[in-house]
């Protein structure tokens, strides 16, 4: 067992931010999630069993995300939701088409069911191996593999606007994959 070194946390900020953005679907929520995760981790000394700090921090990020979702689900919603307002990403001014593509991809990932989204974020966004993702999510590697395949297929269909098998439509029809057309 060893103690988590607070000085090593800045090297993981970018990967955690990308994972948080994919989980939350918005940049602002992702920034808040990473900040809250670091606040939780730095609040008291943490002991880790392995050498992989990123694996530990991804677990902390996931737990913080799930706790914030549970807390938010218990609060009543009033008035218009800010999540429905689309604000373009101002930072990549040199390549605005790239910013739109990235924003659409993260939005498609955020619309995935939670199990698929967590597997996709762990492997494709953060860069964990299938084995590390399986350990983090508490499932077998084969489960991670099948969830990744389904998640990637849904994101691809969502981004292309194609009609999915079984009469499901994606973004183009206004019905997200996973919901049946009526």
N, C-alpha and C positions, 0 to 999 in steps of 0.2 A: 504494500500500500504506500502511496505517496500523496503529498498534498498538491493540489492544483496551484500552479504558479500564476498569480495575477498579472505578472509582467508578460506572459506568453499569450494572453487573451487577444491583443490587437491583431495578431497574425491570422486569427480565425474570423474576423469581423466580416470580410467580404463573402465568404462561403455561408456564414450564418445569415447574412442579410439576404442573399439570393434564396436560401431555403425559406426564410420568413416571408419573403415577397411571394413565393410560390404558394405557401400555405395560406396567406392572408388575401392575396389578390390585389393589394394596393401598396404603394411605396410607403405611404405614411404609417399605415398599420404595421408594416414590416419594420420600420425604424423603431416604432414603439415596442414591438415584440422583442427585438434584439436588445434594446435598452433595458427592458424589464427583465429579460433573461440574465443579462450581465449584473443587474442590481441584485437579483436573487442569488446568483453564484458568488458574488463578492460580499454578500451580507455576512457570511461566516466562512471560516476555513472549510474547504471541501477535501475529502479524501477519495482518491481514485484507486481502483484495483489494477488498472493497466496503464500503458504509456500513451494511449490514444486520447488526447485531450479533445479532439474534434468529435469523436464518438460520444464522449461525456457531455460536451456542450450541445450537441444535436439532441441528445436525450433531454437535457434541461430545456432547450428551446421547444421541443415537442410538448413537454409537460406544461410549460408556461402557456403555450398556445391553447392546449386543451382546457386548462383551468380558466383562461380568459373567455373561451367559448362557453363554458358551463356557466360562468358568472354572468355573461351577457345574455344568455338565454333566460335567466331568471329575472332580468330587469324588464319592466314594461317599456314598449316603444311608443313614442308620441311624435307627431309631426313628420315632416318629410325626412327621408333617410339620406344622409350625405353620400352613402355608397352608390346611390343611383346617379349622382352627378359625375360625368366623365371629364377629368381635367387632363389635358395632354402633358406629357413629360417634357419640361422645358430644357433639361440639361443637354441632350445631344442635338444642339442646333445645327451642327454640320450635316447630320444625317437624320432628318425627321422621319423618313420612311422606316428606318431601322427602329426608332423609338416606338412607332405605332405597332410594328411587328412584335417587338418584345412585350409591349403592353398587352396585346391580344393574346400572346402565348401564356403570359402569367395569368391573365383572366380565365383562359381556358383551363389551366391547371387548377385554379381556385374553384372552378365549378365541378371538378371531379368529386366522386364520393370520397369520404375521408380515407378509407383504406388504400384506395388507388393513389390518392394525392400524396399520402405519406410515403409510400413506396417510391413514387416518381421523384419526389423532392429529395429523398435520401440518396438515390442512385444517380439520377440525371442532373440534379441541380447542385447538390453538395459534393457528389463524387465519391460516395462511399461504395465499397465493393458489395456484391450481393450478400456475402457472408456477414459483413458489418451491418448492413441494412436489416437483415433477418434477425440478428441479435438485438439491434436497437428496437425493432418493432415487435419482438417476441414471437416470431413466426419462423417457419422453415424456409430455407433458400428457395425451394420449389414454389412456395406461396409468393415470395417476392417476385420471382420470375413471371408467374402468371399474372400477378397484379400489374407489373410493369408493362407486359404486353397489352393488357386490356386498357390501361391508362394511356399508353402511347397511341393506341388505336382511337380512343375517344378524343384525345386532344387533336389528332390529325383530322378526324372527321369534323370536329368542331371548327377548326381553323379553315378547312376547305369548304364548309357549308354543305357537305354532301348529305344525302338521306341515308341513314343507317339501316341495317337489316331489321326486319320486324316492324317497319313503318315508323321508326323513330326519326325525328328530324333534329338537326343541330341548329346552330345559331341562325341560319338563314330562315328557318321556319318559326323561330321564336320559341321553340321548345328545346330544352337542353337534352342531350343524350341521357338516357336513364329514365326519362319520363315518356310515357306512351302518348301518342297523338290520339285525340278524341274525335 
